Amino acid sequence: MRRLAPRWFAPLLAAPLALAGCGTEKSEKTGPNEQVEAPPAARAEEPPEPLPALRTGTLAPAEHAELKGAIAAYRVEGEVEYVEVRLPVTGDDLSLDWDRLHVELDGAGPGHVGVLANGTGATEAVVLVRRPKSAAAPEALRGALLARRWQDGRNEWVRVPFGGAGPAKQADDAGLVARWAEALAHVLGDTWTEPHPWKQFAAGRIATWLKKQPGAKAIAGSDLLRDRPARTDLSQLMDTTTGVMSMQEALQHDRGLRLSRDTGPRTVALADLKPPPLAAHPFAAMQAALPNPNGGTAEPLAAATPAEFWYARVDDVRLLLRLLDEADTWITPVVQILQQNPEDRSLTARYQRQLGLRRSDLAKLFGHTVVGEVAIVGSDPYLREGTDVTLIFALKQPEVYGAELTRQLDGYRAEVAGIEETTVKLAGVDVQRAADPNGQVRQHRARVGDLAFVSNSPGALARVLAAAQGQAPRLADEPDLKYMLARDPGTHQALAFLSDKFIAAVVGPQQKILAARRQEALAELLVPGYAALLHGWLFGHAPKDTKELTAAGLLAADELKHVGGEAIGFTPGQAARSSWGSPEALTPIVDLPALEKVSEAERNAYDNFALGYQNYWQQFIDPVAIRLDVRDEAEGAVADVDVRVLPLISATDYSQIESVVGKSRVTVTASDRGLQAVWAVGQDSQLRRDMDQLMRTLTGKGDVGLGWLGDWVMLGLDDRAGLVGLLSQWDDTAQLPPKRERNQLEDLELWQQIGKFPGYAIAEVKNPTMLVATLAAIKTTVESVAPGMVAWDPVARHRDLPIVRIGVNPGAPLLPDKAIAEAFGIHYVQTGAAIVVGLDRPTVTRVIDDLLDGRLPKVGAATDPQFVVQTRTAVGAPLWTALLWMLQGQANTASKSALRSAEILLRGDPAATQSTEGLARLGLQYFGFAPLNAHGTPEFTLRPEGAADPLQGSAVAPTFPPLPIAGSPIERLMQRLTAVRGEVAFDKEPEAAGPDARSLRTKFSLHLGPAPK
């Protein structure tokens, strides 16, 4: 979790208030903290504003004049040949930023690997090529290079044809092989431009391979292994929030170079490691102080859940299926886009298969007449890598349940070979186990009374069964859950809970060190597949078997086992497997042998982790409860999500946020259009003190500040065409880049769009007299700093209130175009109860109508929020369109990482990746995920510049189709999510928790349109 800056929105408030200070006009009808009395006005229906068209088409690279050079060297090694071409670079071409990895070669096919040996600024472009041996020495080599250059205000791609004439000046250059390998290793190892774990592995492996090549020792600097330390610190592997991809990049750097990862002898007792000293809350005393200490609704299935497990319960399996459908349809893909990791790990299919269940049959199997409540529990948070999942069912018809469960398992027998059934005893209960040798199916079934259990983990099920029989601590007995249920009483369709003991287990040495070792094991499991892909790059085809792979020098025999000695089974084209699992599904941590001894290095790494965790989270562990209710409406549904984290102590980052907003509350009327964010600004707010200091610094006067400010501040965007108009002037990620005839400061059209931007700011005014004084001081300051540069005048009246415009004086010197002064200006209005600031006058007048018609925020009660954000729009409206463009732009940006993964697979195994299904399957087996393009499918093709999406092109030559893209996750999101309202509050907890203890409560209402067909 990233630390939150305690004053992050102060500048947002400062800007509009400072700009508003350029005038002193006020209505005669305003008084101290008094709303102008005006009857609600009939609002004329606004005609729809035309939106700017999306710029579609393909942005092809510009063509460059041909570079001409000569073949400098040639070498044959077995069945391959190496060619070096040197091309003079002069003039403006010296500033070209070359793509050194992608060299387009005439007549190229699988196994042709070209690389540019030097970068920007070199007076000679040296092209090095490895390809299958030709019948005779080449007389010419032709192709094209790619580069970026700054042109017309943007960075554009350029295709630079080249031709090298032969014969080679040096027909048998023994050092050519080493120069090619060194160049390729350097380019692949560049984590700045092309980060990827496979590239780190390939760079290192080519470097080790380089040492064996003729002439390697004769080339200065060719020993790439010299002084190479291991890149990954063990404590990084213990960070729960660290991205798996970035961890594996560092680990594969070490694997490729064959650097030792041995942490030394394991002689330190696990008991000697000290977890973060986090104290428990006095939950019993806190509960006793509640208005109704026994008012909570019990969670019966929590009585069958271990105290240290996470817990999620739904009251009807149909809701569970509905949530899974929503997650698969748009929630998970959109989250992946926003996190810049567009990949499909097939998590739903993986866990269904492991459990021997099928979602399509669950409604029939577990309809509300067969089972009642359903809980899903687990022992760790590592869902992507592989975790234990146990389902607990409250049975109503045990016979129907058993028969249908058997029928679903039988359905997997046709897909998964070798499923065998046995009976084992766990926690004294007979358990039916069904599993195949590769662990794709690992179902464990049991019954205790009226409860049925299905798990993918024997270790987890043993703990669950022990808890269900009262043989181990149960979540239902934990004081934090009891307090949470009593703290917010009531029944809900779904509840998820993370207990103190769960969080303590996650950060404890047993789980943390096992998680780190499992990441190391994953790196070792990835090596055989990575080596097979590198073989495909170098030789144009996948290896037939591991013998061919080891004979090529790309995989060592000792790499088919873990550092701990466990064997790794591998067949090219399939996932590597061991007792640790496979890249697509690692063995759950709870099923790994429990730790008794660790190494000194592991102890030091854990100590570093524990110290960092303690410093960040301060004193207490924070349990979390999430409640969910879904209600159907005529035009869709509303999902209400209520999250509470408690208690929060005054020293934590959360309470620093509270210091910004103070302790005041606010009530906000539901918005019917646009985007709004409202803050309560209490008298005790740190924000108020910061803004006072800012105002006094700007004006040089000690008697001005925010004494006039009331109890709330609002920032908003109206749902107007100006949103899309301004976005169209800047955006080059969702559409073709804009063409600019002039620079941005002189671009009249751009300034006109800025002037129409429908953003606004509102602040409550409690002391108009002091506001006038503050504005006058700011006006004087502006005039003294820039005399004659700024014009401020009343330009209109709306509902008897003057609208003041502040803008650049048309006669101001150095103004490039006087029309710019007319195009852009800041408008503000004082209503008495509030001050409104905005760029677009129609936006300001609409906001004034809302305020005068009673739709302004008000001081709230103790149960109201301190911060509210809400948005509502309609399909095709300006805000909807702007959000669509921005999300698609995020998807297009995120797709660059997917294109890298796709290129590695396409070049690594051309035969297996001829179909979309084959590419996705190979990605799951070798990477643990299938890359997804910007419209949500694993469909890619290979071009000379790298991988491309058939619909949206490549990074070098992107294509921008009309939006939304049919069937894409973003289209499903934009059709499904029609409005959102979020509320945040810091609630006082009982004194027993501490004198200033607060809990963080966040509530969201998601308005969902009709479900996609």
Salt bridges, closest charged atoms under 4 A:
GLU46 OE1 - ARG720 NH1 2.94
GLU63 OE1 - ARG159 NH1 3.40
GLU66 OE2 - ARG142 NH2 2.41
GLU77 OE2 - ARG75 NE 2.84
GLU81 OE2 - ARG131 NE 2.63
GLU84 OE1 - ARG86 NE 3.52
GLU84 OE2 - ARG179 NE 3.15
ASP93 OD1 - HIS64 NE2 2.80
ASP99 OD2 - HIS102 ND1 2.84
GLU104 OE2 - ARG159 NH2 2.96
GLU124 OE1 - ARG86 NH1 2.82
GLU156 OE2 - ARG149 NE 3.00
GLU156 OE1 - ARG154 NH2 3.76
ASP172 OD1 - ARG75 NH1 2.65
ASP173 OD2 - ARG179 NH2 2.76
GLU194 OE1 - LYS199 NZ 2.43
ASP223 OD1 - LYS211 NZ 3.52
ASP254 OD1 - HIS253 ND1 2.69
ASP254 OD2 - ARG261 NH1 2.93
GLU299 OE2 - ARG313 NH2 2.58
GLU308 OE2 - ARG463 NH1 3.41
ASP316 OD2 - ARG318 NH2 2.44
ASP325 OD1 - ARG359 NH1 2.58
GLU326 OE2 - ARG976 NH2 2.42
ASP328 OD2 - ARG359 NH2 2.28
GLU343 OE2 - ARG345 NE 2.90
GLU343 OE2 - ARG384 NH1 3.01
ASP361 OD2 - ARG407 NH2 3.82
GLU404 OE1 - ARG407 NE 2.96
ASP410 OD1 - ARG413 NE 3.12
GLU415 OE2 - ARG358 NH2 2.65
GLU421 OE2 - ARG413 NH2 2.46
ASP430 OD1 - LYS425 NZ 2.70
ASP477 OD2 - ARG474 NE 2.99
GLU478 OE2 - LYS501 NZ 3.30
ASP488 OD1 - ARG487 NH1 3.74
ASP488 OD2 - ARG627 NH1 3.78
ASP488 OD2 - ARG644 NE 2.66
ASP488 OD1 - ARG1001 NH1 3.74
GLU520 OE2 - ARG261 NH2 2.89
GLU524 OE1 - HIS562 ND1 2.58
GLU548 OE2 - HIS535 NE2 3.64
GLU548 OE1 - LYS544 NZ 3.24
ASP558 OD2 - ARG258 NH2 2.98
GLU559 OE2 - ARG205 NH2 2.74
GLU559 OE2 - ARG258 NH1 3.26
GLU584 OE2 - ARG577 NH2 3.35
GLU600 OE2 - ARG603 NH2 2.97
GLU602 OE2 - ARG517 NE 2.78
ASP629 OD2 - HIS492 ND1 2.63
ASP632 OD1 - ARG322 NH2 2.61
GLU633 OE2 - ARG631 NE 3.75
ASP640 OD2 - ARG631 NH1 2.24
ASP642 OD2 - ARG1001 NH2 2.45
ASP653 OD2 - ARG3 NH1 3.20
GLU658 OE2 - ARG998 NE 3.02
ASP690 OD2 - ARG7 NE 3.41
ASP718 OD1 - ARG673 NE 2.90
ASP718 OD2 - ARG720 NE 2.78
ASP718 OD2 - ARG846 NE 2.98
ASP747 OD2 - ARG740 NH1 2.93
ASP800 OD2 - LYS29 NZ 3.22
ASP800 OD1 - ARG797 NH2 3.61
ASP817 OD2 - ARG742 NH1 3.88
ASP849 OD1 - HIS798 NE2 2.83
ASP849 OD1 - ARG799 NH1 3.06
ASP850 OD1 - ARG43 NH2 2.80
ASP850 OD2 - ARG846 NH1 2.97
ASP850 OD1 - ARG855 NE 3.71
ASP853 OD2 - ARG43 NH2 3.15
ASP853 OD1 - ARG799 NH2 2.97
GLU903 OE2 - HIS102 NE2 2.76
GLU903 OE2 - ARG907 NH1 3.17
GLU945 OE2 - ARG943 NH1 3.52
ASP949 OD2 - HIS935 NE2 2.95
GLU983 OE2 - ARG981 NE 3.00
ASP987 OD2 - ARG644 NH1 3.09
ASP987 OD1 - ARG665 NH1 3.09
GLU989 OE2 - ARG487 NE 3.12
GLU991 OE2 - LYS988 NZ 2.93
ASP996 OD1 - LYS663 NZ 3.76
ASP996 OD1 - ARG998 NH1 3.39
